[in-house]
Amino acid sequence: MADQNIHYDALIIGQGASSYAAAMYAARYQMKPIIFGAIFGGETAIGGTIENYPGYPEIDGFELMMKFREQAEKYETPIVDENIVKAEKLDDGFMVTTEEGDTYHGTSIILGVGRERRTLGLEHEAEWTGRGVSYCATCDAPMHRGNTVAVVGGGDSAVKGAVLLGKYAEKVYIVYRQDRFTRPEPINLSQLEAAENVVSIFNAQIVELLGDDGLTGIIIDQEIDGSNQLTVDGVFIEIGADPRVELPNQLGLELNDQNEVIVDKGGNTNVEGVFAAGDLTNASGDLKQTITASAQGAIAATSAYDYVSEHADSCEIHAMGYTLVEAV
Ligand SMILES: Cc1cc2nc3c(=O)[nH]c(=O)nc-3n(C[C@H](O)[C@H](O)[C@H](O)COP(=O)(O)OP(=O)(O)OC[C@H]3O[C@@H](n4cnc5c(N)ncnc54)[C@H](O)[C@@H]3O)c2cc1C
């Protein structure tokens, strides 16, 4: 049970893979962690089938995140199903405020609030995510063996995504609203040009997603071979994602030119006592996945443990070393 009178060792913000992994490690270090987040499971939970998380050849993302949650609950980590709207530094640590105005105190903060995917804003886009609509070619390309798919975007991730998809799909359309690609790295552009099954459609935008209980086609605002309707099994929206920087800004965290929170290899930010993990950060470059987020959550919790061991008078884990405890 969450208790506003407790001074927690780690205020973990987010309910995605990075946060749950951090909570599990923190609990096993015998810290007192607490998790906050209005939306359970983060991106993994809405990602459809996951085929690249070790130990699970194929698992629904929601089910995988339920396993993360069950593991946190096994250690009796309190979970507050509310977002944090304010995070601030106090003399004796940190205070966070939930949407309902409740406040919680802690010695450290671990931020795992991820990124906001840019969307096309089309009807059915959210509903069919995981059913033909995807925001991650790295994740879902292998599911499109022999299929026809479309990629939307003209940046590096769109071009790389189209090249990757071309290795699985029979045909790939890349739909871009400008008249040529200017932003991708030259090597990625060369690979795109060499991929014979990838067709670039310039000066075009998707205006409608077609389907019944999932995607079966798209309508674009220009004609290709006499039709503006393309039959596709999947559409990959690769138009970028924005790290959620509201809380990092409140805490004065340093960001890089992509607005990612800058962390060192221990998940330390520039503010003592504040750690960050997962897609919010620059930790794993372009490879932003459930496995990397989980690993970074574990690393951030380990650094938080070190920090709390040094700084918290009330902390029960002083000088205990890294002896892990069995789950209750
Ligand atoms: C469609 C799709 C498919 C994917 N498929 C795969 C795949 O097959 N394999 C794979 O490895 N990866 C996949 N990914 C990527 C993977 O899901 C992410 O890399 C991973 O979820 C990142 O975890 P995270 O904890 O950093 O962030 P997230 O999972 O984004 O979690 C962030 C959490 O923070 C919460 N939050 C935001 N603001 C606040 C706030 N103010 N207070 C409290 N909580 C807040 C959010 O609600 C969310 O719960 C996919 C992603 C997408 C979008």
The ligand as an SDF file (V2000), in Angstrom:
LIG
                    3D

 53 58  0  0  0  0  0  0  0  0999 V2000
    4.0650   -0.2010  -31.4010 C   0  0  0  0  0  0  0  0  0  0  0  0
    5.3410   -0.5370  -30.6790 C   0  0  0  0  0  0  0  0  0  0  0  0
    5.8330   -1.8110  -30.7800 C   0  0  0  0  0  0  0  0  0  0  0  0
    7.0020   -2.1530  -30.1100 C   0  0  0  0  0  0  0  0  0  0  0  0
    7.4510   -3.4190  -30.2260 N   0  0  0  0  0  0  0  0  0  0  0  0
    8.5690   -3.7920  -29.5640 C   0  0  0  0  0  0  0  0  0  0  0  0
    9.0770   -5.1150  -29.6780 C   0  0  0  0  0  0  0  0  0  0  0  0
    8.5140   -5.9600  -30.3880 O   0  0  0  0  0  0  0  0  0  0  0  0
   10.1880   -5.4220  -28.9770 N   0  0  0  0  0  0  0  0  0  0  0  0
   10.8480   -4.5220  -28.1920 C   0  0  0  0  0  0  0  0  0  0  0  0
   11.8320   -4.8760  -27.5560 O   0  0  0  0  0  0  0  0  0  0  0  0
   10.4230   -3.2500  -28.1000 N   0  0  0  0  0  0  0  0  0  0  0  0
    9.3110   -2.8560  -28.7690 C   0  0  0  0  0  0  0  0  0  0  0  0
    8.8870   -1.5580  -28.7220 N   0  0  0  0  0  0  0  0  0  0  0  0
    9.6880   -0.5890  -27.9700 C   0  0  0  0  0  0  0  0  0  0  0  0
    9.4770   -0.7570  -26.4560 C   0  0  0  0  0  0  0  0  0  0  0  0
    8.0920   -0.8700  -26.1990 O   0  0  0  0  0  0  0  0  0  0  0  0
   10.0780    0.4240  -25.6970 C   0  0  0  0  0  0  0  0  0  0  0  0
   11.4430    0.5120  -26.0150 O   0  0  0  0  0  0  0  0  0  0  0  0
    9.9130    0.2640  -24.1920 C   0  0  0  0  0  0  0  0  0  0  0  0
    8.5560    0.2010  -23.8550 O   0  0  0  0  0  0  0  0  0  0  0  0
   10.5510    1.4300  -23.4410 C   0  0  0  0  0  0  0  0  0  0  0  0
   10.2860    1.2890  -22.0820 O   0  0  0  0  0  0  0  0  0  0  0  0
   10.3420    2.5650  -21.1230 P   0  0  0  0  0  0  0  0  0  0  0  0
   10.0910    2.0460  -19.7690 O   0  0  0  0  0  0  0  0  0  0  0  0
   11.5700    3.3250  -21.3520 O   0  0  0  0  0  0  0  0  0  0  0  0
    9.1660    3.5230  -21.6180 O   0  0  0  0  0  0  0  0  0  0  0  0
    7.6250    3.2500  -21.8630 P   0  0  0  0  0  0  0  0  0  0  0  0
    7.3480    1.8270  -22.1250 O   0  0  0  0  0  0  0  0  0  0  0  0
    7.2240    4.2420  -22.8750 O   0  0  0  0  0  0  0  0  0  0  0  0
    6.9530    3.5970  -20.4740 O   0  0  0  0  0  0  0  0  0  0  0  0
    6.8550    4.9040  -20.0060 C   0  0  0  0  0  0  0  0  0  0  0  0
    5.8500    4.9210  -18.8890 C   0  0  0  0  0  0  0  0  0  0  0  0
    5.8740    6.1870  -18.2380 O   0  0  0  0  0  0  0  0  0  0  0  0
    4.5370    6.6160  -18.0480 C   0  0  0  0  0  0  0  0  0  0  0  0
    4.4960    8.0450  -17.8300 N   0  0  0  0  0  0  0  0  0  0  0  0
    4.5990    9.0470  -18.7390 C   0  0  0  0  0  0  0  0  0  0  0  0
    4.5140   10.2490  -18.1330 N   0  0  0  0  0  0  0  0  0  0  0  0
    4.3590    9.9930  -16.8140 C   0  0  0  0  0  0  0  0  0  0  0  0
    4.2090   10.8130  -15.6580 C   0  0  0  0  0  0  0  0  0  0  0  0
    4.2110   12.1500  -15.7220 N   0  0  0  0  0  0  0  0  0  0  0  0
    4.0690   10.2230  -14.4540 N   0  0  0  0  0  0  0  0  0  0  0  0
    4.0760    8.8780  -14.3450 C   0  0  0  0  0  0  0  0  0  0  0  0
    4.2120    8.0500  -15.4010 N   0  0  0  0  0  0  0  0  0  0  0  0
    4.3560    8.6030  -16.6140 C   0  0  0  0  0  0  0  0  0  0  0  0
    3.8280    6.1100  -19.2900 C   0  0  0  0  0  0  0  0  0  0  0  0
    2.4270    6.1230  -19.1340 O   0  0  0  0  0  0  0  0  0  0  0  0
    4.4130    4.7170  -19.3700 C   0  0  0  0  0  0  0  0  0  0  0  0
    3.7580    3.8530  -18.4880 O   0  0  0  0  0  0  0  0  0  0  0  0
    7.7040   -1.1880  -29.3540 C   0  0  0  0  0  0  0  0  0  0  0  0
    7.2150    0.1050  -29.2680 C   0  0  0  0  0  0  0  0  0  0  0  0
    6.0470    0.4440  -29.9190 C   0  0  0  0  0  0  0  0  0  0  0  0
    5.5070    1.8360  -29.8330 C   0  0  0  0  0  0  0  0  0  0  0  0
  1  2  1  0
  2  3  1  0
  2 52  2  0
  3  4  2  0
  4  5  1  0
  4 50  1  0
  5  6  2  0
  6  7  1  0
  6 13  1  0
  7  8  2  0
  7  9  1  0
  9 10  1  0
 10 11  2  0
 10 12  1  0
 12 13  2  0
 13 14  1  0
 14 15  1  0
 14 50  1  0
 15 16  1  0
 16 17  1  0
 16 18  1  0
 18 19  1  0
 18 20  1  0
 20 21  1  0
 20 22  1  0
 22 23  1  0
 23 24  1  0
 24 25  2  0
 24 26  1  0
 24 27  1  0
 27 28  1  0
 28 29  2  0
 28 30  1  0
 28 31  1  0
 31 32  1  0
 32 33  1  0
 33 34  1  0
 33 48  1  0
 34 35  1  0
 35 36  1  0
 35 46  1  0
 36 37  1  0
 36 45  1  0
 37 38  2  0
 38 39  1  0
 39 40  1  0
 39 45  2  0
 40 41  1  0
 40 42  2  0
 42 43  1  0
 43 44  2  0
 44 45  1  0
 46 47  1  0
 46 48  1  0
 48 49  1  0
 50 51  2  0
 51 52  1  0
 52 53  1  0
M  END
$$$$
